Amino acid sequence: MLTWFPVSAQDAQTDKEMAVAEDSATITPRLDSIEVSLLTCTPGKDMYAKFGHTALRVRDFTINKDVVFNYGCFDYNANNFVLKFLLGQTDYLLDAEEFEFLKYRYGMLGNGVSEQVLNLSQEEANRLLLLLLENLRPENQEYRYNWLYDNCTERARDVIEKAVNGKIEYAKVTNPEITVREMLHHCLETSPWVAFGIDLILGSEIDQKVTDRIMMFIPDVLKRESDAAHIIREDGTQVEYINRRAIVLEDTNEPEKAYTVGSPLFVFSLLLLGTMALFAYELRNRRYVMWLDVVMHVCQGLAGLLVAFLFFLSEHPAVDSNWLVIILNPLPLFYAGWIIYCHRTHRHNRMAYINLAVLSAFLVIMTLCPQSFNPAMWLLEVSLLIRALSQAHFAYHRKR
């Protein structure tokens, strides 16, 4: 996804005027040779670019104007951007740039760009351009971004549909039995930690079977669906949606490779083996080792701060259906302190029984609830459960 960092609102408006608005008065009366294309950019290495990007290219051959309209822009310098992003209150922008600038920028990144020229009548192309110019007006260009239901790819799709006389019938080539989580995992096969992070914060909402509309939130899916789609005109005639195809830029980046060593599955497998070995050591020596538990509960609580914040306060979709909030919340931070206190004062740790009960119950919940959990999360849950068993065991014997 493309990011845009204007120095100021005044500079941003000046750039826009130089790129588009300067010629809008000229474009309006001369809508006689306009061509519109759907641009799909390949995924990049940065987090924000992992899923690729979609934009619209508009060419007016009469005045030799070639502009890209992009719904994926945001101002990182805006007040409280990070907080607003976490709250799901980020406003994205429609902005425009010369096509050659986009081509140069993606060429420098090594990302590929493919083009699908839309098979629109001149009337439809004219209407689409006017819709884009209207959306580009300062009072209209902002919208509340929603990564699943209203993102930059879906905005591009929707504005095209508004301009078409009739309706677009998509090919439905994507597996209708797939879920959003499975689609995300497919895009992140070479980024297991990103996939783990997404699984950490998104709940059961994304484990439902995806609908025909929602599946197009990923740029490459919209590209595939559009490639074999048709326009059904109001008079019933059917024409192909895509007129021709072209590769604007080849992807020159080295393909990322999936890895096992260092992946979440590898790391949490080692953690599970470590907790099992430590528990065996404790039983053999009849001595409780505290510090691994403290570290694990601190990490659990820190992750829980994010999960609980998103669950209770964020407007992002799917974060409020996350069953992980049962064990990933701030309470383990206090429990870590309680373990230290009980250990140093030789107090009976009654909280160990509650911790064991919660983790035992959650293991059952994981098998029954409608949410799909990352394989590494199962390993983490069992590791926490083993340590809870150790805490309860030594708490019981200390009491005796």
C-alpha positions in Angstrom: 0.0 0.0 0.0 1.3 3.4 -1.0 2.0 5.9 1.7 2.1 9.7 1.2 3.8 12.1 3.5 2.9 15.7 2.7 5.0 18.4 4.4 1.9 20.4 5.2 -1.7 20.6 4.0 -0.8 23.7 2.0 2.0 21.9 0.2 -0.2 18.8 -0.4 -2.8 21.0 -2.0 -0.1 22.8 -4.1 1.2 19.4 -5.3 -2.3 18.3 -6.2 -3.0 21.4 -8.1 0.2 20.9 -10.1 -0.6 17.3 -10.8 -4.3 17.4 -11.5 -6.5 20.3 -10.5 -4.6 22.7 -12.7 -6.0 20.8 -15.7 -9.4 19.9 -14.3 -11.1 22.8 -16.1 -9.5 21.7 -19.3 -10.4 18.0 -18.8 -14.1 18.7 -18.1 -15.1 20.1 -21.5 -12.9 17.7 -23.5 -13.9 14.2 -22.3 -13.5 12.5 -25.6 -10.4 10.2 -25.4 -10.2 8.9 -21.9 -8.9 5.5 -20.9 -9.1 4.0 -17.4 -6.9 1.2 -16.1 -6.8 -0.9 -12.9 -3.2 -1.0 -11.6 -2.1 -3.8 -9.2 1.2 -3.5 -7.5 3.0 -6.6 -6.2 3.6 -7.0 -2.4 6.7 -5.3 -0.9 9.0 -6.2 2.0 7.7 -3.5 4.3 4.8 -4.3 6.6 2.4 -1.9 5.0 3.1 -3.3 1.6 2.8 -7.0 2.4 -0.6 -7.3 0.6 0.2 -5.2 -2.5 -1.7 -2.2 -3.6 -4.4 -1.1 -6.1 -4.8 2.3 -7.9 -6.6 3.7 -10.9 -4.8 5.1 -13.9 -6.6 7.7 -16.1 -5.2 8.8 -19.4 -6.6 11.6 -21.5 -4.9 11.4 -24.9 -6.4 14.7 -26.1 -4.4 16.8 -23.6 -1.7 14.1 -23.0 -2.6 13.8 -19.3 -1.6 10.5 -17.4 -2.6 10.5 -13.8 -2.9 7.8 -11.1 -5.6 8.1 -8.5 -4.8 6.4 -5.2 -7.1 5.8 -2.2 -4.3 4.4 -0.1 -2.7 7.7 1.1 -2.4 8.9 4.7 -0.6 11.6 6.6 1.8 9.9 9.1 2.5 13.4 10.6 -1.1 13.9 11.6 -1.7 14.4 15.3 -1.8 11.1 17.3 -1.5 9.0 14.2 -0.4 5.9 16.0 -3.1 6.1 18.6 -5.8 6.8 16.0 -4.5 3.9 13.9 -4.8 1.5 17.0 -8.3 2.9 17.7 -9.3 2.2 14.1 -10.0 5.9 13.5 -7.4 6.5 10.8 -8.6 8.7 7.9 -7.1 7.8 4.6 -7.1 10.1 1.5 -7.7 9.9 -2.2 -4.7 11.6 -3.8 -3.3 11.8 -7.3 0.1 11.8 -8.9 1.6 11.6 -12.4 1.9 8.1 -13.7 5.6 8.4 -14.4 6.2 9.3 -10.8 4.5 6.1 -9.6 6.3 4.1 -12.2 9.7 5.6 -11.0 8.9 5.0 -7.3 7.9 1.4 -7.7 10.8 0.8 -10.1 13.2 2.0 -7.4 11.5 -0.4 -4.9 11.8 -3.3 -7.4 8.0 -4.0 -7.1 6.0 -5.0 -10.1 3.0 -3.2 -11.5 0.4 -4.8 -13.8 -2.3 -3.0 -15.8 -5.8 -4.0 -16.7 -7.4 -1.5 -19.2 -11.1 -1.4 -18.4 -13.5 -2.0 -21.3 -15.6 1.1 -20.6 -17.6 3.2 -23.0 -16.5 6.8 -23.4 -19.5 7.9 -21.4 -18.6 5.5 -18.5 -14.9 6.6 -18.6 -16.0 10.2 -18.5 -18.3 9.6 -15.6 -15.6 7.7 -13.7 -13.1 10.6 -14.2 -15.7 13.1 -12.9 -16.3 10.9 -9.8 -12.6 10.7 -9.1 -12.2 14.5 -9.5 -15.2 15.1 -7.2 -13.7 12.7 -4.6 -10.4 14.5 -4.9 -11.9 17.8 -3.7 -10.4 18.7 -0.3 -13.8 18.4 1.4 -14.3 14.9 -0.1 -10.9 13.2 -0.2 -10.8 11.8 3.3 -12.6 8.6 4.3 -12.5 6.4 7.4 -10.2 3.5 6.5 -11.3 -0.1 7.3 -8.7 -2.7 6.3 -11.3 -5.4 5.7 -14.6 -3.7 4.6 -13.5 -0.3 3.1 -9.9 -0.2 2.1 -8.1 1.4 -0.9 -8.7 -1.6 -3.1 -12.4 -1.8 -2.4 -12.7 2.0 -2.9 -11.2 1.6 -6.4 -13.6 -1.2 -7.2 -16.6 0.6 -5.9 -16.0 3.9 -7.8 -15.7 1.9 -11.0 -19.0 0.2 -10.3 -20.7 3.6 -9.8 -19.6 4.7 -13.3 -20.7 1.6 -15.2 -24.0 1.5 -17.0 -25.3 -1.8 -15.7 -23.4 -4.1 -13.4 -20.0 -5.9 -13.2 -20.3 -9.7 -12.9 -17.2 -11.0 -11.3 -15.7 -14.3 -12.2 -15.7 -15.8 -8.7 -12.5 -17.7 -9.3 -11.5 -17.5 -5.6 -12.4 -20.5 -3.5 -15.7 -19.5 -1.8 -15.0 -21.9 1.1 -11.9 -19.9 2.2 -11.8 -17.7 5.3 -10.3 -14.2 5.6 -7.6 -15.7 8.0 -6.7 -18.3 5.4 -6.4 -15.6 2.8 -4.1 -13.6 5.1 -2.0 -16.6 5.8 -1.6 -17.3 2.1 -0.3 -13.7 1.6 2.1 -14.1 4.6 3.6 -17.5 3.9 7.1 -16.0 4.0 6.4 -13.7 7.0 5.4 -16.1 9.8 5.9 -13.5 12.6 3.6 -11.1 10.8 1.0 -13.9 10.4 1.4 -14.7 14.2 0.9 -11.1 15.1 -2.3 -10.9 13.0 -3.6 -14.1 14.6 -2.8 -12.6 18.0 -5.1 -9.6 17.6 -7.8 -10.7 15.2 -10.7 -12.9 16.4 -13.3 -15.2 15.2 -14.9 -12.7 12.8 -12.3 -13.5 10.2 -12.8 -17.3 10.5 -16.2 -17.1 8.8 -16.4 -18.1 5.1 -15.5 -15.1 3.0 -18.2 -13.5 0.8 -17.7 -12.6 -2.9 -17.4 -8.9 -2.0 -15.1 -9.1 1.0 -12.6 -11.4 -0.7 -11.6 -8.5 -2.9 -10.0 -6.6 -0.1 -6.7 -8.1 -1.3 -5.4 -6.4 -4.4 -4.4 -9.6 -6.2 -7.8 -11.1 -5.6 -9.5 -8.1 -7.2 -7.1 -8.4 -10.1 -8.0 -12.1 -10.6 -11.7 -11.6 -10.2 -11.6 -8.6 -12.7 -9.6 -10.5 -15.2 -12.5 -12.8 -16.2 -15.4 -10.5 -15.2 -18.0 -9.2 -17.6 -20.1 -6.0 -17.7 -23.8 -6.7 -18.0 -25.2 -3.6 -19.7 -28.7 -2.2 -18.9 -30.0 -3.6 -22.2 -28.8 -7.1 -21.3 -25.7 -7.2 -23.5 -22.5 -8.6 -22.1 -19.0 -7.4 -22.7 -15.7 -8.3 -21.2 -14.7 -6.1 -18.3 -11.0 -6.0 -19.2 -10.1 -4.8 -22.6 -6.4 -5.5 -22.6 -3.6 -6.3 -20.1 0.0 -5.2 -19.8 3.0 -5.4 -17.4 4.1 -1.9 -16.5 7.0 -3.0 -14.3 8.5 -6.4 -13.7 9.0 -7.4 -10.1 12.8 -7.5 -9.7 12.9 -8.3 -6.0 14.4 -11.5 -4.8 11.5 -13.8 -3.8 11.3 -14.1 0.0 11.7 -17.7 1.3 9.8 -19.3 4.0 11.9 -20.3 7.0 11.5 -22.6 10.0 14.4 -21.7 12.3 13.5 -18.5 14.0 9.8 -18.8 13.2 7.1 -18.6 15.9 6.6 -22.3 15.6 10.3 -23.0 16.2 10.6 -20.5 19.1 7.6 -21.7 21.0 8.5 -25.3 20.4 11.8 -24.6 22.2 9.8 -22.8 24.9 7.6 -25.8 25.4 10.6 -28.1 25.6 12.2 -25.7 28.1 9.1 -25.6 30.4 8.8 -29.4 30.3 12.5 -29.8 31.2 12.3 -27.2 33.9 9.2 -28.8 35.5 11.0 -32.2 35.5 14.1 -30.5 37.2 11.8 -28.9 39.8 10.1 -32.2 40.6 13.4 -34.0 40.9 15.0 -31.4 43.1 11.8 -30.4 45.0 12.5 -26.8 44.4 10.4 -24.2 42.5 12.3 -22.0 40.0 10.6 -18.6 39.8 12.3 -16.5 37.2 11.1 -18.1 33.9 7.5 -17.7 35.2 8.0 -14.1 35.9 9.4 -13.4 32.4 6.6 -15.4 30.7 3.9 -13.6 32.7 5.4 -10.2 32.0 5.5 -11.0 28.3 2.0 -12.4 28.5 0.7 -9.2 30.2 2.5 -6.9 27.7 0.9 -8.7 24.8 -2.3 -8.6 26.8 -2.2 -4.8 27.0 -2.4 -4.6 23.2 -5.0 -7.3 22.8 -7.2 -5.9 25.5 -6.8 -2.3 24.2 -7.9 -3.4 20.8 -10.7 -5.6 22.1 -12.3 -3.0 24.3 -11.5 0.3 22.6 -10.6 -0.2 18.9 -13.1 0.2 16.0 -11.0 -2.2 13.8 -13.0 -5.1 12.5 -12.5 -8.6 14.2 -10.5 -7.4 17.2 -13.6 -7.4 19.4 -14.2 -11.1 18.7 -10.8 -12.3 19.9 -11.1 -15.1 22.4 -7.4 -14.7 23.3 -8.4 -11.8 25.5 -9.2 -14.4 28.2 -5.5 -15.1 28.8 -3.9 -12.1 27.0 -4.8 -9.2 29.2 -2.9 -7.0 31.7 -3.7 -9.2 34.7 -0.5 -11.4 34.2 1.6 -8.4 34.9 0.2 -8.2 38.4 0.4 -11.9 38.8 4.1 -11.8 38.0 4.6 -9.3 40.8 2.5 -11.5 43.1 4.8 -14.5 42.3 7.9 -12.6 43.3 6.1 -11.3 46.5 5.0 -14.8 47.6 8.4 -16.3 46.8 10.3 -13.7 48.9 7.9 -13.7 51.8 7.3 -17.4 51.8 3.6 -16.9 51.4 1.1 -19.4 50.1 0.4 -18.6 46.5 -3.4 -19.2 46.3 -3.5 -17.4 43.0 -1.7 -20.3 41.4 -4.9 -22.4 41.6 -6.9 -19.7 39.8 -4.2 -19.3 37.1 -4.2 -23.1 36.6 -8.0 -23.2 36.3 -8.1 -20.3 33.8 -5.4 -21.8 31.6 -7.0 -25.3 31.8 -10.4 -23.9 30.9 -8.9 -21.9 28.0 -7.3 -25.0 26.5 -10.8 -26.5 26.3 -12.2 -23.3 24.9 -9.5 -23.3 22.1 -10.9 -26.6 20.9 -14.5 -25.6 21.0 -14.7 -21.9 20.1 -15.2 -20.7 16.5 -11.8 -19.0 16.4 -8.8 -20.5 14.6 -5.6 -20.2 16.5 -2.0 -20.0 15.2 -0.1 -23.3 15.8 2.4 -21.4 17.8 -0.3 -20.1 20.1 -1.2 -23.7 21.0 2.4 -24.3 22.0 2.4 -21.1 24.1 -0.8 -22.0 25.8 0.5 -25.5 26.7 3.8 -23.9 28.0 1.8 -21.5 30.2 -0.3 -24.4 31.4 2.8 -26.5 32.4 4.2 -23.5 34.3 0.8 -23.0 36.0 0.8 -26.7 37.0 4.3 -26.2 38.5 3.1 -23.1 40.5 0.0 -24.9 41.8 2.0 -28.0 42.7 4.6 -26.1 44.8 1.9 -23.8 46.3 0.0 -26.9 47.5 3.1 -28.5 49.0 4.2 -25.2 50.6 0.8 -25.0 52.3 1.3 -28.5 53.7 
